[in-house]
Amino acid sequence: MTLDQSTVSLSIVLLAALVHASFQLSISVLTLMSGHALGRKTARLRLLHLVGGFVLGAIIMTILLLSFAAYALGAWLGSGVPTVLWAIGAGAAVGVGLSVWLFYYRRELGTILWIPRGFARHLDTRAKRTKSATEAFSLGLTSGVSELLFTFVTISLSALILLSLPVHLQLVGILIYAGVSLVPLMIVGLLIGSGKKISHIQRWREQNKRFLQFAAGGGLMILGTYVYTEYILVANILGSL
């Protein structure tokens, strides 16, 4: 693989990570956990431990999910990704993007996401009961899995792209994805740790939720179009020359 091809592949992974970054479930759970902790008059240092544990858990779960997806797809496909799989991935990205536009937030005040109510109650209960860094770490791991309904597309497409890269660049791609996709979560964690009021963070999220929803859905559609163009149209044109 040439340097230009590697750059294109990593740029698509970066785009997928930016789309992932626009999803809000992990941030919602973090603010929920922090709000309950502050309601219990938790000391600032303990709150920092809770926030740090949660963010670390989310980062590790993201790395594990992408690494496992790449390993599983590599073991299944061997060398080379069939064109039909690129087409399915591109179509899924566009389809999920439309779903995000239509359904990501419930049609009511606040930033309530469209996830099963039983699962939402489970996360709320876990957030209320989280009182140690270990429990916060476990909750961060859970939040990383919880939004797979939407992020499985970005993770799966990134995993497929990683298969075409040399091993050392696969590691770079995983780190790029995990780092970029969790930048908003880390920023919110830093704001909470520095004493920023949860109510101010929530107010900003509510005021900008439609923009974030549009960015996530639109980003998925752009990602699907990019993948279709690069790995199907361009590949077919080059193959016919």
C-alpha positions in Angstrom: 0.0 0.0 0.0 1.3 3.4 -1.0 1.6 6.4 1.4 -1.3 8.1 -0.4 -3.6 5.1 0.0 -2.7 4.8 3.7 -3.5 8.5 4.1 -6.9 8.0 2.5 -7.7 5.0 4.6 -6.7 6.8 7.8 -8.7 9.9 6.8 -11.8 7.7 6.5 -11.1 6.3 10.0 -10.8 9.9 11.2 -14.1 10.8 9.6 -15.7 7.7 11.3 -14.3 8.8 14.6 -15.7 12.3 14.2 -19.1 10.8 13.6 -18.8 8.6 16.6 -17.8 11.7 18.6 -21.1 13.4 17.9 -23.1 10.7 19.7 -24.2 11.5 23.2 -25.0 8.5 25.3 -21.7 8.2 27.1 -21.8 12.0 27.8 -25.4 11.6 29.1 -24.4 8.8 31.5 -21.3 10.8 32.6 -23.4 13.8 33.5 -26.0 11.7 35.2 -23.4 9.9 37.3 -21.7 13.2 38.2 -25.0 14.8 39.0 -25.9 12.1 41.5 -22.4 12.2 43.0 -22.7 16.0 43.5 -26.1 15.5 45.0 -24.5 13.2 47.6 -22.1 16.1 48.4 -19.2 14.0 47.1 -15.8 15.6 47.6 -14.1 17.1 44.6 -11.2 14.7 44.6 -13.5 11.7 44.7 -15.6 13.2 41.9 -12.4 13.5 39.8 -11.7 9.8 40.5 -15.2 8.9 39.4 -15.0 11.0 36.2 -11.5 9.7 35.4 -12.6 6.1 35.9 -15.6 6.5 33.7 -13.6 8.1 30.9 -10.9 5.5 31.1 -13.6 2.7 30.9 -15.1 4.3 27.8 -11.7 4.6 26.1 -10.7 1.0 26.8 -14.1 -0.3 25.6 -13.9 1.7 22.4 -10.4 0.3 21.7 -11.6 -3.3 22.5 -14.6 -3.0 20.3 -12.6 -1.8 17.3 -9.8 -4.2 17.8 -12.2 -7.2 18.2 -14.2 -6.1 15.1 -10.9 -5.9 13.1 -9.7 -9.3 14.4 -13.1 -11.0 13.7 -13.4 -9.6 10.2 -9.8 -10.4 9.4 -10.3 -14.0 10.6 -13.5 -14.3 8.6 -12.4 -12.6 5.4 -8.8 -13.4 5.2 -7.1 -11.2 2.6 -9.2 -8.7 0.8 -12.7 -7.3 1.5 -15.4 -8.3 -1.0 -17.1 -5.4 -2.9 -20.5 -6.5 -1.7 -19.4 -6.0 1.9 -18.3 -2.4 1.1 -21.7 -1.9 -0.4 -23.5 -3.2 2.6 -21.4 -1.1 4.9 -22.0 2.1 2.8 -25.7 1.4 2.7 -25.9 0.8 6.4 -24.1 4.1 7.1 -26.7 6.0 5.0 -29.6 4.1 6.6 -28.4 4.6 10.1 -27.7 8.3 9.3 -31.4 8.7 8.3 -32.5 6.9 11.5 -30.4 9.3 13.6 -32.0 12.3 11.8 -35.4 10.9 12.6 -35.2 9.1 15.9 -32.0 9.9 17.9 -33.6 12.2 20.4 -37.1 11.7 21.7 -39.7 14.4 20.9 -39.7 16.0 24.3 -37.8 18.5 26.3 -34.3 17.7 27.5 -31.7 15.4 25.9 -33.5 12.0 26.3 -32.2 9.6 23.7 -34.1 7.1 21.8 -33.0 3.9 23.6 -35.2 1.3 25.3 -36.7 2.7 28.5 -35.8 -0.4 30.4 -32.2 0.0 29.4 -32.3 3.7 30.2 -33.6 2.9 33.7 -30.8 0.4 34.2 -28.2 3.0 33.3 -29.8 5.5 35.6 -29.8 3.0 38.5 -26.1 2.2 37.8 -25.2 5.9 37.7 -27.0 6.5 41.0 -25.2 3.6 42.7 -21.7 4.5 41.4 -19.6 5.6 44.4 -16.1 4.3 43.5 -13.7 4.7 40.6 -14.0 1.0 39.9 -17.7 1.2 39.6 -17.3 4.3 37.4 -14.8 2.4 35.2 -17.4 -0.4 34.8 -20.1 2.1 34.0 -17.8 3.6 31.3 -17.3 0.2 29.8 -21.1 -0.4 29.8 -21.7 3.0 28.1 -19.3 2.1 25.4 -21.4 -0.9 24.5 -24.7 0.8 25.0 -24.6 2.9 21.9 -23.6 0.1 19.5 -27.0 0.4 17.9 -25.6 3.6 16.2 -21.8 3.2 16.5 -21.6 -0.3 15.1 -21.5 1.2 11.6 -18.5 3.5 12.3 -16.7 0.8 14.2 -17.4 -1.9 11.5 -16.3 0.3 8.6 -13.2 1.4 10.4 -12.4 -2.2 11.1 -12.7 -3.1 7.4 -10.5 -0.2 6.5 -7.9 -1.2 9.1 -7.6 -4.6 7.4 -6.1 -2.9 4.3 -3.3 -1.2 6.4 0.1 -2.5 7.5 0.1 -3.7 11.1 1.9 -0.6 12.5 -0.7 1.7 10.8 -3.5 -0.5 12.1 -2.4 0.5 15.6 -2.3 4.1 14.6 -5.8 3.9 13.2 -7.1 2.3 16.4 -5.5 5.1 18.5 -6.8 7.8 16.1 -10.4 6.4 16.3 -10.4 6.0 20.1 -8.8 9.3 20.7 -10.9 11.4 18.4 -14.2 9.7 19.1 -14.0 10.4 22.8 -12.7 14.0 22.7 -16.2 15.4 23.6 -16.5 13.0 26.5 -13.0 14.0 27.8 -13.9 17.7 27.4 -17.1 17.2 29.5 -15.1 15.3 32.0 -12.6 18.1 32.4 -15.4 20.7 32.7 -17.1 18.7 35.5 -13.7 18.1 37.2 -12.9 21.8 37.1 -16.2 22.7 38.8 -18.4 23.6 35.9 -22.1 23.2 36.8 -23.8 20.2 35.4 -26.9 22.4 34.7 -24.8 24.6 32.4 -23.4 21.6 30.5 -26.9 20.2 30.1 -28.3 23.5 29.0 -25.7 23.7 26.3 -26.4 20.2 25.2 -30.2 20.8 25.0 -29.7 24.1 23.1 -27.5 22.3 20.5 -29.0 18.9 20.4 -30.5 19.3 17.0 -27.2 20.4 15.5 -25.5 17.4 17.1 -28.2 15.2 15.7 -27.9 16.7 12.3 -24.1 16.4 12.4 -24.2 12.7 13.5 -26.8 11.7 10.8 -25.2 13.8 8.1 -21.7 12.5 9.0 -22.9 8.9 8.6 -24.3 9.7 5.2 -21.1 11.4 4.1 -19.1 8.4 5.5 -21.3 6.0 3.5 -20.9 8.0 0.3 -17.1 8.3 0.8 -16.7 4.6 1.3 -18.9 3.8 -1.7 -17.0 6.2 -3.9 -13.5 5.1 -2.7 -13.9 1.3 -2.4 -16.6 0.6 -5.1 -16.7 3.2 -7.8 -13.0 4.1 -7.9 -12.0 0.4 -7.5 -14.2 -0.6 -10.4 -12.8 2.2 -12.6 -9.2 1.3 -11.8 -10.0 -2.4 -12.4 -11.4 -1.7 -15.9 -8.3 0.2 -17.0 
